[in-house]
Amino acid sequence: MERYQRPRDTRAGRLRPVSDGAGRAGRRPDGETGGEPGRPSGRAEDGTLAAVAAQLRALRAERGLSLSALAAAAGIGKGSLSEIEHGARNPTLATLYALAGALGVPLATLLAERAGTEVSSEGVTARLLDAHHLPGGTAVEVYHLHLEPHADRTSPPHGPGVVEHLLITRGRLRAGRHGAEAVVEEGDELRWVSDADHSYRALDGAPVDAVLVIRTPPRGGAG
């Protein structure tokens, strides 16, 4: 893991979180405990849910996976996945990451690379700022990351060769691969390979804002 320090940046404003309709209790990535599913709450969100649903259906078909097989691989309920694929459930960030991992694609692919899309769970909101591909096929995603005070999120491995680069624009947090986390603050940068569990924890009882860049090599590539 590498840590850098740069001159202080202009502080980023707090993001507007979308509904975390699947709830916060429970152990599955979608937060399901058997209650009512989350529902879309507006036209813009409806459009995003429809785009996510279409991407999921297309990727699942492309890989020849049944609904049950993808749900099992992602660790979510088959019913929840069906509702997401029909645009009837507002998936959390954790759920989308689980599905992206099971499908072997970057999160931005599930978001149809729609800049401005926001997803949230467990006090963490990610807003997609940009998504593009470098020559050779490496995918680059840029997010504005917002953590509520005391937010503590663990993210599963993203696959071999995936690298995360974090620039803190407000607050202090502890982040990085499990067992090798570092404390960083406004103006600091942190870089790690995301092929293992890694976490983000807001410190000092204050919110944190950051810019997160994720580089994902092409499938079967090393970077």
RODREN-208423 format. One record per residue (C-alpha): residue number from 1; residue in three letters; chain; x, y, z. Coordinates in Angstrom, 2 decimals, padded with zeros to 5 digits. Layout:
RODREN-208423
<firo nr="NUM" rest="ala" kette="A" u="X" v="Y" w="Z"/>
...
//
This chain:
RODREN-208423
<firo nr="1" rest="met" kette="A" u="000.00" v="000.00" w="000.00"/>
<firo nr="2" rest="glu" kette="A" u="001.26" v="003.47" w="-000.85"/>
<firo nr="3" rest="arg" kette="A" u="000.45" v="006.72" w="000.89"/>
<firo nr="4" rest="tyr" kette="A" u="001.07" v="010.21" w="-000.49"/>
<firo nr="5" rest="gln" kette="A" u="000.49" v="013.74" w="000.69"/>
<firo nr="6" rest="arg" kette="A" u="-000.51" v="016.61" w="-001.56"/>
<firo nr="7" rest="pro" kette="A" u="-001.44" v="020.26" w="-001.10"/>
<firo nr="8" rest="arg" kette="A" u="-004.94" v="020.66" w="000.32"/>
<firo nr="9" rest="asp" kette="A" u="-007.83" v="020.41" w="-002.13"/>
<firo nr="10" rest="thr" kette="A" u="-011.07" v="022.36" w="-002.15"/>
<firo nr="11" rest="arg" kette="A" u="-013.51" v="020.56" w="000.10"/>
<firo nr="12" rest="ala" kette="A" u="-016.11" v="018.50" w="-001.68"/>
<firo nr="13" rest="gly" kette="A" u="-019.77" v="018.99" w="-000.88"/>
<firo nr="14" rest="arg" kette="A" u="-021.84" v="016.25" w="000.65"/>
<firo nr="15" rest="leu" kette="A" u="-023.56" v="013.95" w="-001.78"/>
<firo nr="16" rest="arg" kette="A" u="-027.29" v="013.42" w="-001.83"/>
<firo nr="17" rest="pro" kette="A" u="-027.78" v="009.73" w="-000.95"/>
<firo nr="18" rest="val" kette="A" u="-030.39" v="007.70" w="-002.77"/>
<firo nr="19" rest="ser" kette="A" u="-032.84" v="005.46" w="-000.96"/>
<firo nr="20" rest="asp" kette="A" u="-031.27" v="002.42" w="000.68"/>
<firo nr="21" rest="gly" kette="A" u="-034.59" v="000.70" w="000.28"/>
<firo nr="22" rest="ala" kette="A" u="-033.43" v="-002.82" w="001.02"/>
<firo nr="23" rest="gly" kette="A" u="-032.78" v="-001.84" w="004.64"/>
<firo nr="24" rest="arg" kette="A" u="-029.70" v="-001.94" w="006.84"/>
<firo nr="25" rest="ala" kette="A" u="-030.38" v="-005.06" w="008.92"/>
<firo nr="26" rest="gly" kette="A" u="-029.47" v="-008.59" w="007.90"/>
<firo nr="27" rest="arg" kette="A" u="-026.40" v="-010.36" w="006.65"/>
<firo nr="28" rest="arg" kette="A" u="-026.86" v="-010.62" w="002.89"/>
<firo nr="29" rest="pro" kette="A" u="-025.39" v="-007.87" w="000.67"/>
<firo nr="30" rest="asp" kette="A" u="-028.87" v="-006.63" w="-000.24"/>
<firo nr="31" rest="gly" kette="A" u="-029.74" v="-006.12" w="003.42"/>
<firo nr="32" rest="glu" kette="A" u="-032.74" v="-008.47" w="003.07"/>
<firo nr="33" rest="thr" kette="A" u="-034.39" v="-009.80" w="006.20"/>
<firo nr="34" rest="gly" kette="A" u="-037.63" v="-010.79" w="004.51"/>
<firo nr="35" rest="gly" kette="A" u="-039.29" v="-007.36" w="004.65"/>
<firo nr="36" rest="glu" kette="A" u="-040.67" v="-005.20" w="001.89"/>
<firo nr="37" rest="pro" kette="A" u="-038.33" v="-004.41" w="-001.02"/>
<firo nr="38" rest="gly" kette="A" u="-037.15" v="-000.91" w="-001.73"/>
<firo nr="39" rest="arg" kette="A" u="-039.07" v="001.05" w="-004.32"/>
<firo nr="40" rest="pro" kette="A" u="-038.02" v="003.63" w="-006.88"/>
<firo nr="41" rest="ser" kette="A" u="-038.90" v="007.13" w="-005.73"/>
<firo nr="42" rest="gly" kette="A" u="-038.71" v="009.36" w="-008.81"/>
<firo nr="43" rest="arg" kette="A" u="-038.31" v="009.57" w="-012.58"/>
<firo nr="44" rest="ala" kette="A" u="-034.53" v="010.00" w="-012.57"/>
<firo nr="45" rest="glu" kette="A" u="-034.20" v="007.05" w="-010.22"/>
<firo nr="46" rest="asp" kette="A" u="-036.62" v="005.03" w="-012.33"/>
<firo nr="47" rest="gly" kette="A" u="-034.32" v="005.60" w="-015.30"/>
<firo nr="48" rest="thr" kette="A" u="-031.29" v="004.45" w="-013.35"/>
<firo nr="49" rest="leu" kette="A" u="-033.07" v="001.36" w="-012.04"/>
<firo nr="50" rest="ala" kette="A" u="-034.17" v="000.49" w="-015.57"/>
<firo nr="51" rest="ala" kette="A" u="-030.59" v="000.86" w="-016.84"/>
<firo nr="52" rest="val" kette="A" u="-029.23" v="-001.34" w="-014.03"/>
<firo nr="53" rest="ala" kette="A" u="-031.96" v="-003.91" w="-014.67"/>
<firo nr="54" rest="ala" kette="A" u="-031.15" v="-004.04" w="-018.39"/>
<firo nr="55" rest="gln" kette="A" u="-027.43" v="-004.40" w="-017.72"/>
<firo nr="56" rest="leu" kette="A" u="-027.99" v="-007.23" w="-015.26"/>
<firo nr="57" rest="arg" kette="A" u="-030.25" v="-009.14" w="-017.62"/>
<firo nr="58" rest="ala" kette="A" u="-027.84" v="-008.73" w="-020.53"/>
<firo nr="59" rest="leu" kette="A" u="-024.74" v="-009.72" w="-018.54"/>
<firo nr="60" rest="arg" kette="A" u="-026.45" v="-012.73" w="-016.98"/>
<firo nr="61" rest="ala" kette="A" u="-027.63" v="-013.93" w="-020.39"/>
<firo nr="62" rest="glu" kette="A" u="-024.20" v="-013.33" w="-021.91"/>
<firo nr="63" rest="arg" kette="A" u="-022.64" v="-015.58" w="-019.26"/>
<firo nr="64" rest="gly" kette="A" u="-025.34" v="-018.22" w="-019.51"/>
<firo nr="65" rest="leu" kette="A" u="-026.27" v="-017.91" w="-015.84"/>
<firo nr="66" rest="ser" kette="A" u="-029.67" v="-018.72" w="-014.42"/>
<firo nr="67" rest="leu" kette="A" u="-031.29" v="-016.35" w="-011.96"/>
<firo nr="68" rest="ser" kette="A" u="-030.61" v="-018.85" w="-009.18"/>
<firo nr="69" rest="ala" kette="A" u="-026.96" v="-019.28" w="-010.15"/>
<firo nr="70" rest="leu" kette="A" u="-026.22" v="-015.55" w="-010.17"/>
<firo nr="71" rest="ala" kette="A" u="-028.09" v="-014.98" w="-006.92"/>
<firo nr="72" rest="ala" kette="A" u="-026.11" v="-017.77" w="-005.25"/>
<firo nr="73" rest="ala" kette="A" u="-022.79" v="-016.48" w="-006.59"/>
<firo nr="74" rest="ala" kette="A" u="-023.55" v="-012.96" w="-005.33"/>
<firo nr="75" rest="gly" kette="A" u="-024.93" v="-014.15" w="-002.00"/>
<firo nr="76" rest="ile" kette="A" u="-028.32" v="-012.48" w="-002.40"/>
<firo nr="77" rest="gly" kette="A" u="-031.86" v="-013.80" w="-002.54"/>
<firo nr="78" rest="lys" kette="A" u="-033.25" v="-015.04" w="-005.84"/>
<firo nr="79" rest="gly" kette="A" u="-036.40" v="-012.99" w="-005.28"/>
<firo nr="80" rest="ser" kette="A" u="-034.37" v="-009.84" w="-004.63"/>
<firo nr="81" rest="leu" kette="A" u="-032.36" v="-010.37" w="-007.82"/>
<firo nr="82" rest="ser" kette="A" u="-035.53" v="-010.88" w="-009.82"/>
<firo nr="83" rest="glu" kette="A" u="-036.94" v="-007.61" w="-008.49"/>
<firo nr="84" rest="ile" kette="A" u="-033.71" v="-005.76" w="-009.34"/>
<firo nr="85" rest="glu" kette="A" u="-033.79" v="-007.19" w="-012.87"/>
<firo nr="86" rest="his" kette="A" u="-037.36" v="-005.91" w="-013.24"/>
<firo nr="87" rest="gly" kette="A" u="-036.53" v="-002.45" w="-011.88"/>
<firo nr="88" rest="ala" kette="A" u="-038.73" v="-003.00" w="-008.82"/>
<firo nr="89" rest="arg" kette="A" u="-035.99" v="-002.88" w="-006.17"/>
<firo nr="90" rest="asn" kette="A" u="-033.51" v="-000.12" w="-005.42"/>
<firo nr="91" rest="pro" kette="A" u="-030.27" v="-002.08" w="-004.80"/>
<firo nr="92" rest="thr" kette="A" u="-027.72" v="-000.96" w="-002.25"/>
<firo nr="93" rest="leu" kette="A" u="-024.05" v="-000.32" w="-002.98"/>
<firo nr="94" rest="ala" kette="A" u="-023.19" v="-003.61" w="-001.25"/>
<firo nr="95" rest="thr" kette="A" u="-025.63" v="-005.54" w="-003.43"/>
<firo nr="96" rest="leu" kette="A" u="-024.34" v="-003.99" w="-006.64"/>
<firo nr="97" rest="tyr" kette="A" u="-020.73" v="-004.73" w="-005.69"/>
<firo nr="98" rest="ala" kette="A" u="-021.68" v="-008.35" w="-004.94"/>
<firo nr="99" rest="leu" kette="A" u="-023.37" v="-008.67" w="-008.33"/>
<firo nr="100" rest="ala" kette="A" u="-020.50" v="-006.96" w="-010.15"/>
<firo nr="101" rest="gly" kette="A" u="-018.04" v="-009.35" w="-008.50"/>
<firo nr="102" rest="ala" kette="A" u="-020.12" v="-012.40" w="-009.42"/>
<firo nr="103" rest="leu" kette="A" u="-020.34" v="-011.20" w="-013.04"/>
<firo nr="104" rest="gly" kette="A" u="-016.67" v="-010.18" w="-013.23"/>
<firo nr="105" rest="val" kette="A" u="-017.35" v="-006.57" w="-014.26"/>
<firo nr="106" rest="pro" kette="A" u="-016.63" v="-003.14" w="-012.75"/>
<firo nr="107" rest="leu" kette="A" u="-019.42" v="-001.53" w="-010.73"/>
<firo nr="108" rest="ala" kette="A" u="-019.74" v="001.22" w="-013.38"/>
<firo nr="109" rest="thr" kette="A" u="-020.73" v="-001.43" w="-015.93"/>
<firo nr="110" rest="leu" kette="A" u="-023.80" v="-002.30" w="-013.87"/>
<firo nr="111" rest="leu" kette="A" u="-024.56" v="001.42" w="-013.63"/>
<firo nr="112" rest="ala" kette="A" u="-024.43" v="001.57" w="-017.46"/>
<firo nr="113" rest="glu" kette="A" u="-021.56" v="004.06" w="-016.97"/>
<firo nr="114" rest="arg" kette="A" u="-024.14" v="006.79" w="-016.29"/>
<firo nr="115" rest="ala" kette="A" u="-022.25" v="009.72" w="-014.75"/>
<firo nr="116" rest="gly" kette="A" u="-024.07" v="011.18" w="-011.76"/>
<firo nr="117" rest="thr" kette="A" u="-025.59" v="007.88" w="-010.63"/>
<firo nr="118" rest="glu" kette="A" u="-025.52" v="007.49" w="-006.83"/>
<firo nr="119" rest="val" kette="A" u="-025.76" v="004.30" w="-004.78"/>
<firo nr="120" rest="ser" kette="A" u="-025.45" v="003.90" w="-001.03"/>
<firo nr="121" rest="ser" kette="A" u="-025.42" v="001.50" w="001.92"/>
<firo nr="122" rest="glu" kette="A" u="-024.10" v="001.38" w="005.47"/>
<firo nr="123" rest="gly" kette="A" u="-023.53" v="005.13" w="005.67"/>
<firo nr="124" rest="val" kette="A" u="-021.46" v="005.23" w="002.47"/>
<firo nr="125" rest="thr" kette="A" u="-022.60" v="006.89" w="-000.77"/>
<firo nr="126" rest="ala" kette="A" u="-020.75" v="006.58" w="-004.09"/>
<firo nr="127" rest="arg" kette="A" u="-021.49" v="008.90" w="-007.00"/>
<firo nr="128" rest="leu" kette="A" u="-020.10" v="007.94" w="-010.40"/>
<firo nr="129" rest="leu" kette="A" u="-018.21" v="010.89" w="-011.90"/>
<firo nr="130" rest="asp" kette="A" u="-016.63" v="009.23" w="-014.92"/>
<firo nr="131" rest="ala" kette="A" u="-016.05" v="005.83" w="-016.51"/>
<firo nr="132" rest="his" kette="A" u="-013.86" v="005.06" w="-019.48"/>
<firo nr="133" rest="his" kette="A" u="-011.49" v="002.46" w="-020.92"/>
<firo nr="134" rest="leu" kette="A" u="-007.77" v="002.85" w="-021.58"/>
<firo nr="135" rest="pro" kette="A" u="-006.01" v="001.38" w="-024.62"/>
<firo nr="136" rest="gly" kette="A" u="-005.63" v="-002.30" w="-023.85"/>
<firo nr="137" rest="gly" kette="A" u="-008.98" v="-002.57" w="-022.13"/>
<firo nr="138" rest="thr" kette="A" u="-008.32" v="-001.40" w="-018.56"/>
<firo nr="139" rest="ala" kette="A" u="-011.52" v="000.11" w="-017.13"/>
<firo nr="140" rest="val" kette="A" u="-011.20" v="003.32" w="-015.09"/>
<firo nr="141" rest="glu" kette="A" u="-013.99" v="004.41" w="-012.73"/>
<firo nr="142" rest="val" kette="A" u="-014.01" v="007.70" w="-010.83"/>
<firo nr="143" rest="tyr" kette="A" u="-016.34" v="008.16" w="-007.86"/>
<firo nr="144" rest="his" kette="A" u="-017.10" v="010.83" w="-005.29"/>
<firo nr="145" rest="leu" kette="A" u="-017.23" v="008.87" w="-002.04"/>
<firo nr="146" rest="his" kette="A" u="-019.09" v="010.21" w="001.02"/>
<firo nr="147" rest="leu" kette="A" u="-019.01" v="008.57" w="004.44"/>
<firo nr="148" rest="glu" kette="A" u="-021.38" v="009.59" w="007.20"/>
<firo nr="149" rest="pro" kette="A" u="-019.91" v="010.09" w="010.70"/>
<firo nr="150" rest="his" kette="A" u="-018.86" v="006.71" w="012.17"/>
<firo nr="151" rest="ala" kette="A" u="-019.50" v="004.89" w="008.88"/>
<firo nr="152" rest="asp" kette="A" u="-017.54" v="001.64" w="008.74"/>
<firo nr="153" rest="arg" kette="A" u="-017.77" v="-000.41" w="005.55"/>
<firo nr="154" rest="thr" kette="A" u="-015.92" v="-003.53" w="004.48"/>
<firo nr="155" rest="ser" kette="A" u="-015.75" v="-004.26" w="000.77"/>
<firo nr="156" rest="pro" kette="A" u="-015.07" v="-007.74" w="-000.64"/>
<firo nr="157" rest="pro" kette="A" u="-012.26" v="-008.44" w="-003.13"/>
<firo nr="158" rest="his" kette="A" u="-012.81" v="-006.90" w="-006.57"/>
<firo nr="159" rest="gly" kette="A" u="-010.72" v="-009.38" w="-008.53"/>
<firo nr="160" rest="pro" kette="A" u="-007.06" v="-009.83" w="-009.51"/>
<firo nr="161" rest="gly" kette="A" u="-005.18" v="-006.72" w="-010.56"/>
<firo nr="162" rest="val" kette="A" u="-007.84" v="-004.22" w="-009.46"/>
<firo nr="163" rest="val" kette="A" u="-006.25" v="-001.09" w="-007.94"/>
<firo nr="164" rest="glu" kette="A" u="-007.97" v="001.60" w="-005.86"/>
<firo nr="165" rest="his" kette="A" u="-006.57" v="005.12" w="-005.50"/>
<firo nr="166" rest="leu" kette="A" u="-008.16" v="007.33" w="-002.84"/>
<firo nr="167" rest="leu" kette="A" u="-007.76" v="011.12" w="-002.48"/>
<firo nr="168" rest="ile" kette="A" u="-009.24" v="012.58" w="000.71"/>
<firo nr="169" rest="thr" kette="A" u="-010.94" v="015.96" w="000.25"/>
<firo nr="170" rest="arg" kette="A" u="-012.54" v="016.28" w="003.71"/>
<firo nr="171" rest="gly" kette="A" u="-012.16" v="014.57" w="007.08"/>
<firo nr="172" rest="arg" kette="A" u="-010.07" v="011.62" w="008.30"/>
<firo nr="173" rest="leu" kette="A" u="-010.55" v="007.93" w="007.72"/>
<firo nr="174" rest="arg" kette="A" u="-008.87" v="004.60" w="008.12"/>
<firo nr="175" rest="ala" kette="A" u="-008.79" v="002.67" w="004.86"/>
<firo nr="176" rest="gly" kette="A" u="-007.02" v="-000.05" w="002.93"/>
<firo nr="177" rest="arg" kette="A" u="-006.58" v="-003.82" w="002.79"/>
<firo nr="178" rest="his" kette="A" u="-007.41" v="-005.68" w="005.97"/>
<firo nr="179" rest="gly" kette="A" u="-004.33" v="-005.86" w="008.14"/>
<firo nr="180" rest="ala" kette="A" u="-002.63" v="-003.03" w="006.24"/>
<firo nr="181" rest="glu" kette="A" u="-005.02" v="-000.09" w="006.76"/>
<firo nr="182" rest="ala" kette="A" u="-003.68" v="003.45" w="007.07"/>
<firo nr="183" rest="val" kette="A" u="-005.11" v="006.63" w="008.57"/>
<firo nr="184" rest="val" kette="A" u="-005.37" v="009.43" w="006.01"/>
<firo nr="185" rest="glu" kette="A" u="-006.77" v="012.95" w="006.13"/>
<firo nr="186" rest="glu" kette="A" u="-007.62" v="015.84" w="003.84"/>
<firo nr="187" rest="gly" kette="A" u="-005.02" v="016.16" w="001.09"/>
<firo nr="188" rest="asp" kette="A" u="-003.62" v="012.64" w="001.54"/>
<firo nr="189" rest="glu" kette="A" u="-003.71" v="009.88" w="-001.05"/>
<firo nr="190" rest="leu" kette="A" u="-003.77" v="006.13" w="-000.57"/>
<firo nr="191" rest="arg" kette="A" u="-003.35" v="003.31" w="-003.06"/>
<firo nr="192" rest="trp" kette="A" u="-003.84" v="-000.44" w="-002.70"/>
<firo nr="193" rest="val" kette="A" u="-004.58" v="-003.58" w="-004.70"/>
<firo nr="194" rest="ser" kette="A" u="-008.18" v="-004.63" w="-004.09"/>
<firo nr="195" rest="asp" kette="A" u="-007.85" v="-008.39" w="-004.50"/>
<firo nr="196" rest="ala" kette="A" u="-008.58" v="-008.87" w="-000.78"/>
<firo nr="197" rest="asp" kette="A" u="-011.13" v="-007.55" w="001.70"/>
<firo nr="198" rest="his" kette="A" u="-010.63" v="-003.82" w="002.32"/>
<firo nr="199" rest="ser" kette="A" u="-012.40" v="-001.24" w="004.41"/>
<firo nr="200" rest="tyr" kette="A" u="-013.25" v="002.43" w="004.89"/>
<firo nr="201" rest="arg" kette="A" u="-013.97" v="003.86" w="008.35"/>
<firo nr="202" rest="ala" kette="A" u="-014.76" v="007.51" w="009.09"/>
<firo nr="203" rest="leu" kette="A" u="-012.89" v="008.87" w="012.12"/>
<firo nr="204" rest="asp" kette="A" u="-013.41" v="011.65" w="014.67"/>
<firo nr="205" rest="gly" kette="A" u="-017.21" v="011.40" w="014.51"/>
<firo nr="206" rest="ala" kette="A" u="-017.17" v="013.54" w="011.36"/>
<firo nr="207" rest="pro" kette="A" u="-018.13" v="012.97" w="007.71"/>
<firo nr="208" rest="val" kette="A" u="-015.55" v="012.15" w="005.08"/>
<firo nr="209" rest="asp" kette="A" u="-015.43" v="013.00" w="001.37"/>
<firo nr="210" rest="ala" kette="A" u="-012.99" v="011.54" w="-001.11"/>
<firo nr="211" rest="val" kette="A" u="-012.36" v="010.88" w="-004.78"/>
<firo nr="212" rest="leu" kette="A" u="-011.98" v="007.18" w="-005.50"/>
<firo nr="213" rest="val" kette="A" u="-010.39" v="005.92" w="-008.73"/>
<firo nr="214" rest="ile" kette="A" u="-010.67" v="002.20" w="-009.50"/>
<firo nr="215" rest="arg" kette="A" u="-008.62" v="000.62" w="-012.27"/>
<firo nr="216" rest="thr" kette="A" u="-009.79" v="-002.83" w="-013.43"/>
<firo nr="217" rest="pro" kette="A" u="-007.68" v="-004.77" w="-015.93"/>
<firo nr="218" rest="pro" kette="A" u="-009.44" v="-006.63" w="-018.75"/>
<firo nr="219" rest="arg" kette="A" u="-010.65" v="-010.10" w="-017.87"/>
<firo nr="220" rest="gly" kette="A" u="-007.65" v="-012.40" w="-017.86"/>
<firo nr="221" rest="gly" kette="A" u="-005.27" v="-009.39" w="-017.79"/>
<firo nr="222" rest="ala" kette="A" u="-002.91" v="-008.17" w="-015.10"/>
<firo nr="223" rest="gly" kette="A" u="-003.29" v="-004.40" w="-015.41"/>
//
